[in-house]
Amino acid sequence: MADAAQRPAEFVHLRVHSAFSLLEGALQPDEIADLCKRYRMPAVAVTDTNNLFGTIDLNDALTKAGVQPIVGIQLALSTENAEQQRARMLTGGGRMADGVIVLLAQTEAGYANLMKLTSKGFLEVKPGEPPHVTLETLAQYSQGLIALTGGPKGVVNKLLVAGQHDAAAALFARLKTMFGDRLYVELQRHGLADEVTAEEPLVALAYKHDVPLVATNEPYFATRDLFAAHDALLCIAEGSYVTQENRRRESPEHYFKSADEMIELFADVPEAIASTIEIARRCAYRPQKRNPILPNFVPDSGLTPEEELRVQSKIGLEARLKLHGITDAAEHWKRLEFELDIIIRMKFAGYFLIVSDFMKWTRGQGIPVGVRGSGAGSVVAWALEITALEPLTLALAPQEEEDWGE
């Protein structure tokens, strides 16, 4: 029998916030991997707020450490239906999302649905509203996803804390219909009053609808002694002060607890601890890296992308030289041909034409843009209006300073 110290832990975290939960989480990918190894956790789910920015970096770090990555998200959810949403938008009324739901990718189809939901959360909202999705949208893209009810920020919990037990029961039944055996009732114990208020009715709902319980912690930082630093991070995010009373606060218990700590904390509901391992086993999908896929650029002129690149670059360079009053341009033309040969040989002609197209459109709409990195030194980029800096002297024409402000 393997030594107990070498056996995998009997609990895994399913609600970790990495630094990709911008100005909210403070855990870097390598740090999460190291914590999992230290506590012998065979898997971990990172559920950043409303985004999947860190998916690839997190997967790489965890896989390298021998830890199973589970792709997830904490997604803001509104219980408005489409008719209610339309009525609010017509009247100009503002409304924040009701709460959150936590979604974990169980399959490749589930991962694709996560990406669709995050995109819709940002794109299909009224200007100025925070990102969120409706229940209707969630139902449309629920396949391949495991859902957790969201802890104290969850929509069901919030209704229970507000005393709206009938509404909570109706919403819970709808989630059960939507996810079936892929729904779990989430219990958290950070010592918060709302957690205590909601736990008993949550457990009752779980038993009534035969939905399993799952124990989670919501780590934002590595150890308890980092609480003060994390509290300051939240102040930075909100533009508030540590001494202010009416601001967002988390608990010192929002650190990356060990499996032993979590097992002790939920000793009265061991099935909730066991569910974490069950969920990890059900989430076997890991996104694979692939090379970027660029759309084909088909010039309206009928030329090939390579031919079009040469034509546009030469026309553009002539216009640039005239704008800057440059008459001795032998070095510019020599550099242009040198760059074009490299770009075409590397099959990047379409890429340059695509970037040029949207940069011209952006500037045409009066939207400020800038360029970083080595692109500022390219004659081709300058000729195609990707950059505004004349690359050989790094100068702006007066018109460019006024119009583009780069």
N, C-alpha and C positions, 0 to 999 in steps of 0.2 A: 504494500500500500504506500502511495506517495506521501511524503511528509506533509503535514497540514500547512506548513509555511509555504509550500510550493504549489498547493492546489489553487485553482482559480477561485476568486471570491464568489460568494453566493448572492452578490448584489452588484448591479451596474447602474451608473448614472444615466438618466434619460432626459435631463433638462439642463444641460450645461450651456452657459452663455460665454462664447469666446469674445475676443476683442473685436470681432466682426459685428457684434451687437454694438454698433457705434456709440461711443460715449456712454456705454452701459455695462458691457462686459469688460473684464480685464485679463482674461486668460488667453495666452498665445497658443497656437497649435502644438508646438513642441512641449510647452508646459503641460498641456492637457495629456499628451502622450506620456510624459514622465510621471504624472500623478496616477494615471491608470496602471502603469507598470509598478509603481511603489505600492499600490493597494491591491495588486494582482487582479485587476478588473479586466476580463477578457474582451469587453466591448464598451462603447460609450456612444451616446447620442448627443450631438450638439444641435441645439434648437435656438438659433439666433433670432432676434426679433425682426420679423417681416423681410428677411433677406437670406439668400444663399451665397453671399459673397465669398465666404471662406471655404466652400465645399471642397475644392481641389486641394488647397493648402492643408486643410484638416485631414482629408483622406490620405494624402501623401505622408504626413507626419505620423498618423496613427498606424497606417499599414507598415511603415518602416519599423515602428516599435512593436509590431506583432499584436496590435489591438484592432478589433473589428470596428470600423467606423459605421455609424448609423446616421444617415442624412435626415435631418429634421428641420422644423421651423416652428417658431411661436408666431402665429398669424392672428392679426386683429380681425375680429368678426363682428358684424352687425346683424341683428336679428330682424331688421327691416326687410319686408318683401319688396319686389320691384315696384309695385304700385305705390307703396308708402314712400319709397325713395324718390320716385318721380314727383309725387306731390310735394315733398320737402324741397326738392330742387326748384320747382316752379314758384314756390313761395319764398325762396331764398333763405330758408331756415337752415341753421347749422346744427350738425349732430355728430358727436364723437362715436367711434365704434363702441359697441356694448362691452366688449371684453376680448378674450383671446381663446384660441383653441390650439392645441399642439398636434402637429402632424409628422409622422415618421414614414419614410419611404420603405415600403415592404418589397416592392418589385420595381423593375425598370419602368413599367407603366405608371407606378406611383411616383417615381422620381420625375417623370415627364409632367405629371399632374401638379407636383409641387412647383415646378417652374412656371406652369401656366397660372397657378393661383397667385404666386408672388408677382408676376407681371400684371395680372388683372387688378391686384391690390393697389398698384400704383397708377395704372392707366385708366381704370374705369371708376374713378371717383371725381367728385366735383372739385374744381380748382380751389386750393386752400385747405381741403380736407386731409386728414391723416390717411395713410394707406390702410385699406381694409377690404374685405370681401363680404358679400352677403351670404346668407344661408343657401339661397338658390344657386349661387355660383359654387359654393362648397359642395353641394349635392351633385352638381354636374361633373365635378372633377374629384370625386371621392375614391374612385377605384384605385386599388394598389396602395392605399394609405392606411396606417394605423393611427387612430385618434385618441388622445388623452384629453380629459375635460379641462385641463389648464390651470389647476391649482387656484389660489385665491384671486387671480386675475381672470379666471375663466368665466364664460358667460353664465353657466349654470350656478357656479359659486356665488356670483354677484347677485343673482336673483334670490338665492337662498338667504344670503346675508341681509338683503333688503326686505325679507319677509314675504316675498312673492313665491310661495311654495307651489301654487298651482301652475304658474307660468314656468317655473323651473322644471316641474314634472313634465309639462307639455313639450318643452324644448328638449329635455333629456330623451323623451320618447322619440322625438324626431331624429335626434342624433343616432339613436339605436337603430332606427329604420334605415338611416343613411349608411351606417358603417357595419351593422350586424355584429359579428363576433370580433370585429376589429376595433371596437370601442372599449376603452378602459377608464374607470373612475379613478381620478388622480387624488391622492392624499398627500398633503405637505404639512410638515410640523417645524416651522421656524419660530414658533412661539408667538405668532401673530393672532390678534383677536378674531379676525375674519376667518382664519383657518379653523379655530376652535368652534366658532358659530356654525360653520358650514359642514363640519365633519359628520356629525350624527345624521342629519338629513341626507347627506351624500351617500353614506353607507346604506341607509334605508332604500334609496333609489337604486343603488347597485344590486342589493339583494332582491328587490321587487322585480327588476328587469333582467335578473340573472347576468349581470355585467361584472366582470372581475375588477377587483381593486388593484391599484399599483401604487407603490410608495416612491415618491420622488423628493429630491432636494433640488434647489435651483441655484447652483453655484455661479457666482459672478467673479469670485476671486479665489485664490488658492488656499489661504489659511486665515484663521479667525483674526490674527493680528494685522491683517491688511484691510480690515473693515474701514478704518478711518480714511485711508487713502482712497478707497473706493467711494466712500461718501463724498469726498472732495470731487471725485470724477463726476458724480451725479450733479453736483452743484455747477460744475463747469458746463455740463450739458444743458442745464436749465437757466444759466445766468443768474443763479441765486447764491446765497451765502450759507456757510455751515451753521451759523447762528440762527438762521430763519427757522420758524416753526412750520409754516405752511408750505412745505415742499416735499418732493419725493424722497423717501427714505427706505432703505432695505434693512435687514437685520444682520447682526454679526454672525448669525447662523447660516448666512448665504455663502458659505465657503465649501470647498470640495471635500466633503466628509468621506471618511474611510468606510468600507463595507461594514466593518464591525460597529462603527458608530450608528450607521443606518439600521442595522439589524437590531441593535439595542433600542433605538428610538421607536421602532415599530414592532417590538416584541409581542405586542398584543394582537397584531394582525400579520402573522408570518406569511400568509398567502399574498399579501401586497408586496413583500420583498421577493417572493418567488416569481411574481409576475414580471419583474424586471429581466430576469434570465429568459423567461418564456418569450418576451417581446424581442429580445436580442436574437434569439434563435429564429424568430419569424421574419426578421429584417435581414435577409441574406444578400441584398443587392448593394453593390458598391459601384459608383460611377467610374467609368474608365476614361482615361485621357485619350484625346484624339487631336489630330492636327486641325488648325482653324479651317473652316469651310467658307471660302469667299464666293459671293455671287458672280456669275459670269457678266462681264461688262461688254455689252454689244453696242458699239458706236453707231449713232444714227447716220453717220457718213457712209456706212458700208465698208469702211476700212477695218482691218484687224486691230485689236487693242494695241499691238506693238506699233503699227503704222500711225494710228490715231495719237498715241503718246508722242511720237516724234513730231507730228504736225502741230499738236497743241503746244508742245514745249518750245518749238521754234517761234511760233506766233507769239506766245506768251513772253519769251525772252526779248523779242524785238520791242514789245510794248513796255516791258520793264526798263530796258535800257533807255528808251525815249523818256520815260517818266523821271528817271534819275539823271538825265542829261549826260549819260556815259557814251562817249564817242569812240574811245579806244577800248574795244570790247573783245579783242582776240583771246584773252584768257578766259572770258566768260563762255565763248563759243567752244573753245577747246574743252573746258570743264563740262559743258553740257553734253557733248558727244561722249566723253569718258563715262559720265554717269548713266546716260541712256544705254550704252552698251552693257553695263553691269546690270541695270534694272531689267532689261529685256532678257539677258542671259539667265537671270534668276527667276524669270517668269512672274515678275511683279508689275508688269505694265498695267493690268487691270486694277490692281490695288491702288496704284498712284492715281489712276483716272477716277476711281470711286471716291477717294479721299478729296481729290480736287473738286469733284462735283458737289459734295456736301459742304466743303469749306466755302466755296463760292456762294452757295445758297444761304449758308448761315450768315455770312457777312452782308449779303443782300437784304437780309431781314433785320439788319441792325443789331445782331446778337454778338457781343464781344467774344472773341476766341483768342487762344494763344497756342503756341507750339513749344513743346519741351524736347530735350534730347538733341541728338545729332542731326535731326531733320532741318534745324535752323541753318546748317551749313551746306545745304544742297541747292545747287543752281536749278535743277529740275523742279524741286518743290517751290522755289521762288517763282519760276516761270509759270507754274501751274496755279499760282495764287494759294498754295497751301500755307506758305509762310510769307511774311511781309519784310523780313530783314534781307537786304542785299548781302549775299553770303560772303563775298570776297572782302568787303570793308565793314560788314555788320552795321550798315546805315539804313535809316528809313527816309524815304522821300517825304517832303512836307505834306503832300496830299494824303499819304498813308498815315502819318502821325495824326492828322485831323480825322480821317474817316475810320480808321481801324483801331487806333489807340494801342497798338501793340508795343 
